Amino acid sequence: MYKDLIKNKIQHSLQFPKTIVPNPNATDYENQFINRFFTQKVNDDNGFIFEIDEDEFNLLNVNPYWKVVKMRWRIAGPLDSVFLKDKLIDIGVKKSNIGSISEATKNLKNISLYLPNILQFYKG
């Protein structure tokens, strides 16, 4: 009976994920954004946050031992909000990245400690 219960059970890894540092290319700067991926052990809200690639993100997204976040990170464009005739045209890189961090904090509460530089990878 036990063998019947476990034969279709998925084995999940507890190994630490492979970490990366993003390397934006010319196309990324033309698009003004990159996607960044982060993970943390599900049972340790104050634990280390790892930056990972999209493949690792997809693997850990179905692993119950890890929580993951995908973040849209702005790397080009105006730094501050741009208005035209009192109409907001662009919120700017700073507010965009602060908003991304704020949204990610819902799943990884200390991600702002990992991302203290809201202008990381920025080219003006």
N, C-alpha and C positions, 0 to 999 in steps of 0.2 A: 504494500500500500504506500509506504513512504517513497519508494522508487517511482511510483506513478505520480505522486505529488510533485516531485522535484525534476522529473525528466524534461518538462517544458519551461522550467524556471530559468530566467535570464541571470547570468552571473555578471555583476557590476564590479568595477575596479575601484579600489581605494587609493591607488597610486596617485601621486601628485601629478597634475597636468603639465604638459610642456608649455613653458611660457615663451612669449615673444615680445618684441618691441616693434610696433608698426613702422613701416618704411614707406610713407606716401610717395607716389610717383607723379609724373606730370599730369596724367589724366585725373588723378585724385584732386590735384590742385585746381585743375580746370573745372571739375565738378564741385569744388569747394568743401567737400565732405569725405570722411572715411567712416566705415563701420568699425567699431571697436568691440571686443568681446571680453568679458570678465567672468570669473568663477570664484566660488568660495565654498568651503565645506558647509553643508546644510545645518550641522549641529554646533557651529561656532561663529556666531554673529560678530565676534571681535577678532576672528582669525584672519590669516593672511589672505589677501585678494590677489589672484593671479590674472594677468592679461594673457589671453590665449588667441589662437587663430580660429577661423570659422569652422574648420574641420573638427578641432577639439571641442568647440562650442556645441556642434551638432551631436558629438558623442556624449558629452556630459549633460546635455539637455534632457536625455532620457535616463540618466543615472540618478537614482534617489539619494545618493550621498553628496551630491553637489548641486548648488543653485547657480544659475547663470543669468547674465544680463548682456543684451546687445545694445550698444549705444551709438547714436549718430553723432559724430564729432566734427565740428566745423574747423577747417584748416586754412581757409582763404575768404576774402571778402572784406567789407568794412569792419573795423573793430567795434565801433559803436553804432547805435541806431541811426538810421538815415530817414529823414522826413522830407517830403516834397509837398509844399502848401499845406502844412499841418497834417498830412497823411503819412502814416508809417509805411515806408517802402521796404525796409530791411531792418531786422532787429539787431543785427551785428553779431560778430563772432563771440564776443564776451557773453552776451545774454543767451545766445544759442547754446553755448557750452555749459553755462551755469544751469540752464533749463535741462539739458541732457543729464547732468550730474544729479540734479534734483529728482528727476524721474527714476534714475537708476538707484537712488537711495531707498526707494520703496522695497527693493529686493536685496540690496547689499548696503546695509546702513552706513558703513564707514568708507564707502567708495571715495568720498571727497578727500579723505586722508591719502588715498592712493593717487589722486589727481589734483594736487595743489596748484598746478600751473594750467589755468584755463586757456592759455595760448600755446600749449604744447603742439608742436608741428606747424604752427601758424607761419604763413608767408604772406606779407601784405603787398 
